[in-house]
């Protein structure tokens, strides 16, 4: 899940980014409307957490541009005002949600996750491959009935591969969907993460390497419940 936080109050922006990263999300940060506009134009984000009052390009203008672009990116607006008329105005610009400051961080996380589910084709409650089952909501992975403990990045890589339904996913796409803009595109972090993930998942090997293309889970499928 790739998130962009556009907020000119740096302590708040950094705190939100740290918290969302702890929740397993890949997060980029922009401290003004201009850089937020540039990042949104280059990268496809699942959700943009957007302050309404920004220097440079305003939050309203940025929101309007995202909506007009036709991208599936969802926008949650943040504002110091919780007045009804301000919420109505923000939503009328095309924002998908609206949250007044100060806000409870668990509420922000819940809203971001809800919007992210709307930014991509709907996935079932469980992603599977043979005896491997991944529960996105509980963030749990089981193989042959045993729980497998994964790091946030390992879980993210496995989720992307299983959601691909057997299609090949490139290292570049994994880097974009699971890490953030600070990741070195020439790093071996994806390969190393896949190696450790394979070890944790055990035999037989679940993740195949497609030379020159990326990785795939050939038997990946979708089920409504574990064991389906």
Secondary structure, DSSP 8 states (H G I E B T S, - for coil): -EEEEE-S-HHHHHHHHHHHHHTT-EEEEESSHHHHHHHHHHS--SEEEEESS-SSS-HHHHHHHHHHHT---EEEEEES---HHHHHHHHHTT-SEEEESS--HHHHHHHHHHHHHHHS----SEEEETTEEEETTTTEEEETTEE----HHHHHHHHHHHHTTT--B-HHHHHHHHS-TTS-TT-SHHHHHHHHHHHHH-SS---EEETTTEEE-TTEEEESSTT-
